[in-house]
Amino acid sequence: MGGDSNYYNITLSYEIPYNVLDSQDPSIIQARDNLYDRLADIIPNRYELFSVKLVLYQLKDTYNFLVTYSAFFRSTEGLPMSEYVDARTLKEMIGSEIEEFFNSVDCEYKQLSIKSLV
């Protein structure tokens, strides 16, 4: 390729009723560590990672928590449409891992839609 770069931003957010990420329950700690390990391995090394974050916010109106995963990365190889499809697949895999974690620790969740403000 002629050095073209494609940039991707994956963002997933979930509302949960309590802070399961900071739980001290041994079974939740193990599930959380497994989640972190699996999330770290999802995005292939062929991408240049700029940032990957899993952030927790407490909502002031309901006192629920917002868990947001975001990844910003660049691909310098592959065709744009193929890379876009691959990025969508990565987003689905990440969402599945996070939802599997919530289910494994019996935490209710609701996926939220994130809209970009330009």
N, CA, C and O atoms as a DFTB+ gen file, in Angstrom:
472 C
 N C O
     1  1       0.849      -1.191       0.000
     2  2       0.000       0.000       0.000
     3  2       0.883       1.239       0.000
     4  3       2.067       1.168       0.330
     5  1       0.319       2.338      -0.360
     6  2       1.062       3.576      -0.473
     7  2       1.162       4.351       0.823
     8  3       1.206       5.581       0.798
     9  1       1.198       3.659       1.967
    10  2       1.330       4.352       3.238
    11  2       0.023       4.961       3.721
    12  3       0.020       5.779       4.642
    13  1      -1.083       4.571       3.109
    14  2      -2.375       5.083       3.568
    15  2      -2.663       4.577       4.973
    16  3      -2.316       3.450       5.324
    17  1      -3.295       5.416       5.763
    18  2      -3.656       5.040       7.119
    19  2      -5.158       5.142       7.287
    20  3      -5.795       6.070       6.787
    21  1      -5.703       4.189       7.986
    22  2      -7.111       4.219       8.365
    23  2      -7.171       4.239       9.876
    24  3      -6.541       3.417      10.541
    25  1      -7.935       5.185      10.425
    26  2      -8.052       5.345      11.868
    27  2      -9.403       4.810      12.318
    28  3     -10.411       4.972      11.629
    29  1      -9.411       4.167      13.494
    30  2     -10.638       3.581      14.015
    31  2     -10.775       3.941      15.490
    32  3      -9.796       3.977      16.236
    33  1     -12.011       4.205      15.884
    34  2     -12.324       4.491      17.276
    35  2     -13.480       3.580      17.669
    36  3     -14.581       3.696      17.131
    37  1     -13.232       2.692      18.589
    38  2     -14.277       1.791      19.092
    39  2     -14.701       2.316      20.456
    40  3     -13.859       2.541      21.326
    41  1     -15.996       2.511      20.646
    42  2     -16.512       2.950      21.937
    43  2     -17.745       2.122      22.283
    44  3     -18.672       1.994      21.483
    45  1     -17.734       1.570      23.479
    46  2     -18.874       0.806      23.996
    47  2     -19.158       1.290      25.406
    48  3     -18.233       1.467      26.199
    49  1     -20.431       1.507      25.729
    50  2     -20.799       1.946      27.080
    51  2     -21.942       1.104      27.619
    52  3     -22.854       0.703      26.896
    53  1     -21.855       0.853      28.916
    54  2     -22.875       0.071      29.609
    55  2     -23.222       0.753      30.915
    56  3     -22.347       1.277      31.604
    57  1     -24.503       0.745      31.254
    58  2     -24.941       1.235      32.554
    59  2     -25.166       0.021      33.447
    60  3     -25.850      -0.931      33.069
    61  1     -24.575       0.076      34.640
    62  2     -24.706      -1.018      35.600
    63  2     -25.138      -0.447      36.953
    64  3     -24.859       0.718      37.240
    65  1     -25.817      -1.247      37.794
    66  2     -26.361      -0.715      39.048
    67  2     -25.342      -0.542      40.172
    68  3     -25.602       0.201      41.119
    69  1     -24.196      -1.206      40.093
    70  2     -23.183      -1.054      41.144
    71  2     -21.794      -1.210      40.533
    72  3     -21.642      -1.702      39.415
    73  1     -20.800      -0.787      41.278
    74  2     -19.424      -0.770      40.788
    75  2     -18.804      -2.163      40.885
    76  3     -18.080      -2.463      41.835
    77  1     -19.086      -2.992      39.918
    78  2     -18.579      -4.361      39.909
    79  2     -17.076      -4.391      39.607
    80  3     -16.402      -5.355      39.969
    81  1     -16.550      -3.373      38.963
    82  2     -15.127      -3.368      38.599
    83  2     -14.205      -3.216      39.806
    84  3     -13.055      -3.653      39.762
    85  1     -14.695      -2.604      40.880
    86  2     -13.870      -2.424      42.076
    87  2     -14.249      -3.383      43.198
    88  3     -13.796      -3.220      44.331
    89  1     -15.071      -4.376      42.895
    90  2     -15.498      -5.340      43.900
    91  2     -14.295      -6.097      44.451
    92  3     -13.343      -6.383      43.724
    93  1     -14.347      -6.418      45.739
    94  2     -13.288      -7.198      46.384
    95  2     -13.661      -8.670      46.520
    96  3     -12.901      -9.447      47.099
    97  1     -14.811      -9.061      45.997
    98  2     -15.222     -10.461      46.013
    99  2     -14.229     -11.277      45.178
   100  3     -13.988     -10.942      44.018
   101  1     -13.643     -12.352      45.752
   102  2     -12.619     -13.119      45.028
   103  2     -13.080     -13.650      43.666
   104  3     -12.299     -13.653      42.715
   105  1     -14.319     -14.092      43.559
   106  2     -14.777     -14.616      42.264
   107  2     -14.917     -13.494      41.238
   108  3     -14.664     -13.702      40.051
   109  1     -15.311     -12.325      41.686
   110  2     -15.428     -11.178      40.772
   111  2     -14.034     -10.691      40.375
   112  3     -13.817     -10.309      39.225
   113  1     -13.092     -10.701      41.313
   114  2     -11.714     -10.302      41.004
   115  2     -11.152     -11.219      39.920
   116  3     -10.518     -10.743      38.978
   117  1     -11.377     -12.521      40.041
   118  2     -10.878     -13.478      39.048
   119  2     -11.526     -13.220      37.685
   120  3     -10.838     -13.203      36.665
   121  1     -12.853     -13.016      37.666
   122  2     -13.568     -12.751      36.409
   123  2     -13.083     -11.447      35.778
   124  3     -12.926     -11.364      34.560
   125  1     -12.849     -10.439      36.601
   126  2     -12.372      -9.136      36.109
   127  2     -10.978      -9.279      35.511
   128  3     -10.706      -8.740      34.438
   129  1     -10.090     -10.001      36.196
   130  2      -8.737     -10.210      35.669
   131  2      -8.785     -10.949      34.335
   132  3      -8.042     -10.620      33.410
   133  1      -9.658     -11.945      34.241
   134  2      -9.831     -12.675      32.977
   135  2     -10.330     -11.738      31.880
   136  3      -9.864     -11.808      30.743
   137  1     -11.279     -10.857      32.219
   138  2     -11.787      -9.882      31.249
   139  2     -10.656      -8.991      30.750
   140  3     -10.513      -8.794      29.543
   141  1      -9.856      -8.455      31.658
   142  2      -8.755      -7.567      31.273
   143  2      -7.774      -8.290      30.353
   144  3      -7.314      -7.724      29.361
   145  1      -7.454      -9.553      30.689
   146  2      -6.532     -10.329      29.854
   147  2      -7.093     -10.539      28.454
   148  3      -6.375     -10.389      27.466
   149  1      -8.367     -10.884      28.368
   150  2      -8.982     -11.134      27.061
   151  2      -9.099      -9.841      26.253
   152  3      -8.866      -9.848      25.044
   153  1      -9.457      -8.735      26.903
   154  2      -9.557      -7.456      26.190
   155  2      -8.194      -7.032      25.643
   156  3      -8.106      -6.475      24.549
   157  1      -7.144      -7.294      26.399
   158  2      -5.796      -6.898      25.969
   159  2      -5.350      -7.665      24.726
   160  3      -4.502      -7.189      23.971
   161  1      -5.920      -8.851      24.513
   162  2      -5.502      -9.689      23.388
   163  2      -6.372      -9.558      22.140
   164  3      -6.044     -10.144      21.109
   165  1      -7.463      -8.810      22.204
   166  2      -8.402      -8.773      21.078
   167  2      -7.865      -7.984      19.890
   168  3      -7.951      -8.454      18.756
   169  1      -7.318      -6.803      20.124
   170  2      -6.854      -5.967      19.011
   171  2      -5.475      -6.471      18.574
   172  3      -4.528      -6.442      19.359
   173  1      -5.361      -6.930      17.329
   174  2      -4.101      -7.529      16.852
   175  2      -2.929      -6.540      16.836
   176  3      -3.120      -5.326      16.761
   177  1      -1.733      -7.084      16.908
   178  2      -0.508      -6.267      16.917
   179  2      -0.291      -5.512      15.619
   180  3       0.508      -4.576      15.584
   181  1      -0.981      -5.894      14.549
   182  2      -0.761      -5.206      13.276
   183  2      -1.320      -3.775      13.290
   184  3      -1.033      -2.980      12.396
   185  1      -2.119      -3.463      14.313
   186  2      -2.635      -2.102      14.463
   187  2      -1.723      -1.300      15.377
   188  3      -1.146      -1.835      16.324
   189  1      -1.602      -0.007      15.083
   190  2      -0.882       0.897      15.975
   191  2      -1.891       1.458      16.975
   192  3      -2.784       2.221      16.604
   193  1      -1.744       1.076      18.243
   194  2      -2.677       1.527      19.280
   195  2      -2.258       2.894      19.801
   196  3      -1.100       3.103      20.163
   197  1      -3.209       3.822      19.837
   198  2      -2.958       5.136      20.420
   199  2      -3.469       5.190      21.849
   200  3      -2.818       5.760      22.725
   201  1      -4.637       4.597      22.087
   202  2      -5.160       4.530      23.451
   203  2      -6.192       3.415      23.549
   204  3      -6.941       3.140      22.612
   205  1      -6.202       2.786      24.714
   206  2      -7.220       1.790      25.064
   207  2      -7.564       2.056      26.522
   208  3      -6.686       2.065      27.384
   209  1      -8.852       2.273      26.791
   210  2      -9.271       2.622      28.151
   211  2     -10.558       1.890      28.511
   212  3     -11.425       1.667      27.665
   213  1     -10.660       1.528      29.764
   214  2     -11.906       1.052      30.351
   215  2     -12.137       1.952      31.552
   216  3     -11.420       1.867      32.548
   217  1     -13.144       2.816      31.453
   218  2     -13.350       3.871      32.442
   219  2     -14.699       3.677      33.134
   220  3     -15.669       3.220      32.529
   221  1     -14.731       4.036      34.411
   222  2     -15.943       3.927      35.215
   223  2     -16.352       5.311      35.704
   224  3     -15.535       6.034      36.274
   225  1     -17.604       5.683      35.486
   226  2     -18.157       6.948      35.976
   227  2     -19.382       6.640      36.817
   228  3     -20.131       5.712      36.512
   229  1     -19.589       7.411      37.873
   230  2     -20.838       7.285      38.614
   231  2     -21.783       8.380      38.143
   232  3     -21.416       9.553      38.083
   233  1     -23.017       7.974      37.807
   234  2     -24.020       8.916      37.335
   235  2     -24.665       9.626      38.522
   236  3     -25.048       8.987      39.502
   237  1     -24.783      10.934      38.430
   238  2     -25.295      11.712      39.553
   239  2     -26.810      11.584      39.725
   240  3     -27.314      11.719      40.840
   241  1     -27.540      11.328      38.639
   242  2     -28.998      11.278      38.750
   243  2     -29.511       9.960      39.332
   244  3     -30.446       9.964      40.134
   245  1     -28.912       8.835      38.939
   246  2     -29.408       7.528      39.385
   247  2     -28.441       6.826      40.336
   248  3     -28.800       5.827      40.959
   249  1     -27.232       7.337      40.448
   250  2     -26.150       6.704      41.215
   251  2     -25.728       5.362      40.638
   252  3     -24.968       4.627      41.269
   253  1     -26.211       5.036      39.448
   254  2     -25.702       3.871      38.732
   255  2     -24.318       4.215      38.208
   256  3     -23.837       5.335      38.378
   257  1     -23.687       3.243      37.572
   258  2     -22.345       3.453      37.039
   259  2     -22.354       3.272      35.530
   260  3     -23.126       2.486      34.981
   261  1     -21.489       4.008      34.885
   262  2     -21.309       3.924      33.449
   263  2     -19.916       3.354      33.201
   264  3     -18.913       3.947      33.597
   265  1     -19.862       2.197      32.541
   266  2     -18.595       1.572      32.167
   267  2     -18.407       1.834      30.681
   268  3     -19.244       1.444      29.867
   269  1     -17.310       2.492      30.327
   270  2     -17.050       2.821      28.932
   271  2     -15.690       2.272      28.510
   272  3     -14.664       2.536      29.136
   273  1     -15.722       1.503      27.433
   274  2     -14.502       0.989      26.811
   275  2     -14.260       1.819      25.566
   276  3     -15.179       2.049      24.780
   277  1     -13.023       2.270      25.384
   278  2     -12.703       2.972      24.146
   279  2     -11.316       2.563      23.677
   280  3     -10.401       2.368      24.478
   281  1     -11.183       2.439      22.374
   282  2      -9.906       2.128      21.749
   283  2      -9.769       2.981      20.502
   284  3     -10.699       3.081      19.701
   285  1      -8.618       3.590      20.345
   286  2      -8.324       4.401      19.170
   287  2      -7.048       3.835      18.564
   288  3      -6.013       3.761      19.227
   289  1      -7.132       3.432      17.286
   290  2      -5.981       2.782      16.664
   291  2      -5.938       3.063      15.175
   292  3      -6.891       3.567      14.581
   293  1      -4.790       2.717      14.590
   294  2      -4.576       2.993      13.175
   295  2      -4.109       1.725      12.471
   296  3      -3.346       0.924      13.011
   297  1      -4.600       1.576      11.243
   298  2      -4.147       0.508      10.365
   299  2      -3.418       1.149       9.203
   300  3      -3.901       2.113       8.609
   301  1      -2.251       0.609       8.882
   302  2      -1.491       1.141       7.758
   303  2      -1.420       0.134       6.617
   304  3      -0.732       0.357       5.620
   305  1      -2.131      -0.969       6.773
   306  2      -2.133      -1.986       5.725
   307  2      -3.568      -2.435       5.472
   308  3      -4.460      -2.149       6.271
   309  1      -3.785      -3.119       4.391
   310  2      -5.121      -3.624       4.094
   311  2      -5.971      -2.597       3.370
   312  3      -5.679      -1.401       3.382
   313  1      -7.008      -3.080       2.752
   314  2      -7.936      -2.219       2.031
   315  2      -8.920      -1.588       3.009
   316  3      -9.329      -2.230       3.975
   317  1      -9.302      -0.337       2.768
   318  2     -10.166       0.370       3.716
   319  2     -11.451      -0.387       4.082
   320  3     -11.799      -0.456       5.261
   321  1     -12.155      -0.950       3.107
   322  2     -13.418      -1.624       3.428
   323  2     -13.160      -2.893       4.238
   324  3     -13.902      -3.195       5.172
   325  1     -12.129      -3.622       3.890
   326  2     -11.766      -4.832       4.639
   327  2     -11.377      -4.481       6.070
   328  3     -11.771      -5.171       7.011
   329  1     -10.610      -3.416       6.235
   330  2     -10.199      -2.978       7.570
   331  2     -11.403      -2.501       8.378
   332  3     -11.468      -2.726       9.587
   333  1     -12.353      -1.845       7.719
   334  2     -13.567      -1.396       8.403
   335  2     -14.344      -2.604       8.925
   336  3     -14.798      -2.602      10.069
   337  1     -14.496      -3.623       8.100
   338  2     -15.203      -4.844       8.512
   339  2     -14.467      -5.494       9.680
   340  3     -15.099      -5.954      10.631
   341  1     -13.142      -5.534       9.617
   342  2     -12.355      -6.098      10.714
   343  2     -12.558      -5.302      12.003
   344  3     -12.682      -5.892      13.076
   345  1     -12.593      -3.973      11.912
   346  2     -12.796      -3.126      13.090
   347  2     -14.182      -3.362      13.690
   348  3     -14.333      -3.392      14.911
   349  1     -15.197      -3.531      12.833
   350  2     -16.548      -3.840      13.335
   351  2     -16.553      -5.188      14.059
   352  3     -17.210      -5.339      15.089
   353  1     -15.831      -6.153      13.527
   354  2     -15.730      -7.463      14.170
   355  2     -15.044      -7.343      15.522
   356  3     -15.470      -7.972      16.491
   357  1     -13.986      -6.542      15.598
   358  2     -13.305      -6.320      16.871
   359  2     -14.262      -5.709      17.891
   360  3     -14.269      -6.105      19.056
   361  1     -15.073      -4.739      17.449
   362  2     -16.035      -4.101      18.357
   363  2     -17.028      -5.129      18.889
   364  3     -17.349      -5.120      20.077
   365  1     -17.516      -6.010      18.027
   366  2     -18.452      -7.054      18.458
   367  2     -17.780      -8.006      19.447
   368  3     -18.400      -8.409      20.431
   369  1     -16.531      -8.367      19.200
   370  2     -15.803      -9.266      20.105
   371  2     -15.599      -8.617      21.478
   372  3     -15.759      -9.274      22.507
   373  1     -15.252      -7.344      21.492
   374  2     -15.047      -6.623      22.742
   375  2     -16.356      -6.550      23.520
   376  3     -16.384      -6.798      24.725
   377  1     -17.449      -6.208      22.820
   378  2     -18.764      -6.152      23.463
   379  2     -19.152      -7.500      24.051
   380  3     -19.690      -7.560      25.157
   381  1     -18.888      -8.572      23.333
   382  2     -19.211      -9.915      23.827
   383  2     -18.430     -10.235      25.094
   384  3     -18.984     -10.809      26.031
   385  1     -17.167      -9.877      25.133
   386  2     -16.343     -10.131      26.319
   387  2     -16.866      -9.362      27.531
   388  3     -16.957      -9.912      28.628
   389  1     -17.208      -8.096      27.330
   390  2     -17.702      -7.276      28.442
   391  2     -19.048      -7.816      28.932
   392  3     -19.271      -7.925      30.138
   393  1     -19.938      -8.150      28.009
   394  2     -21.248      -8.677      28.393
   395  2     -21.119     -10.039      29.071
   396  3     -21.852     -10.335      30.015
   397  1     -20.195     -10.863      28.596
   398  2     -19.963     -12.160      29.238
   399  2     -19.478     -11.961      30.675
   400  3     -19.875     -12.701      31.575
   401  1     -18.625     -10.967      30.885
   402  2     -18.166     -10.647      32.244
   403  2     -19.341     -10.258      33.126
   404  3     -19.491     -10.795      34.223
   405  1     -20.179      -9.330      32.661
   406  2     -21.334      -8.910      33.464
   407  2     -22.231     -10.095      33.796
   408  3     -22.687     -10.236      34.930
   409  1     -22.481     -10.944      32.808
   410  2     -23.320     -12.123      33.045
   411  2     -22.675     -13.081      34.045
   412  3     -23.367     -13.662      34.881
   413  1     -21.356     -13.250      33.964
   414  2     -20.671     -14.210      34.836
   415  2     -20.666     -13.775      36.298
   416  3     -20.570     -14.614      37.194
   417  1     -20.770     -12.468      36.546
   418  2     -20.791     -11.980      37.929
   419  2     -22.198     -11.539      38.335
   420  3     -22.384     -10.871      39.352
   421  1     -23.175     -11.922      37.529
   422  2     -24.586     -11.660      37.825
   423  2     -24.876     -10.165      38.017
   424  3     -25.563      -9.763      38.955
   425  1     -24.333      -9.361      37.104
   426  2     -24.530      -7.915      37.149
   427  2     -25.427      -7.514      35.979
   428  3     -25.101      -7.759      34.818
   429  1     -26.552      -6.899      36.303
   430  2     -27.431      -6.410      35.239
   431  2     -26.716      -5.292      34.494
   432  3     -25.919      -4.555      35.075
   433  1     -27.005      -5.175      33.215
   434  2     -26.381      -4.120      32.420
   435  2     -27.325      -3.704      31.304
   436  3     -28.219      -4.445      30.895
   437  1     -27.088      -2.489      30.830
   438  2     -27.827      -1.982      29.683
   439  2     -26.811      -1.293      28.790
   440  3     -26.121      -0.367      29.218
   441  1     -26.721      -1.756      27.529
   442  2     -25.791      -1.111      26.613
   443  2     -26.384       0.228      26.187
   444  3     -27.568       0.322      25.862
   445  1     -25.550       1.253      26.194
   446  2     -25.979       2.601      25.817
   447  2     -25.400       2.955      24.467
   448  3     -24.317       2.503      24.096
   449  1     -26.127       3.759      23.750
   450  2     -25.675       4.231      22.450
   451  2     -24.888       5.522      22.646
   452  3     -25.351       6.447      23.312
   453  1     -23.715       5.573      22.069
   454  2     -22.857       6.756      22.183
   455  2     -22.945       7.544      20.880
   456  3     -22.738       6.997      19.797
   457  1     -23.251       8.819      20.995
   458  2     -23.341       9.679      19.805
   459  2     -22.188      10.669      19.848
   460  3     -21.898      11.253      20.892
   461  1     -21.543      10.852      18.727
   462  2     -20.445      11.812      18.632
   463  2     -21.000      13.221      18.472
   464  3     -21.941      13.451      17.712
   465  1     -20.411      14.144      19.188
   466  2     -20.752      15.557      18.999
   467  2     -19.615      16.171      18.222
   468  3     -18.454      16.094      18.624
   469  1     -19.960      16.784      17.102
   470  2     -18.918      17.367      16.255
   471  2     -18.983      18.870      16.343
   472  3     -18.190      19.561      15.705
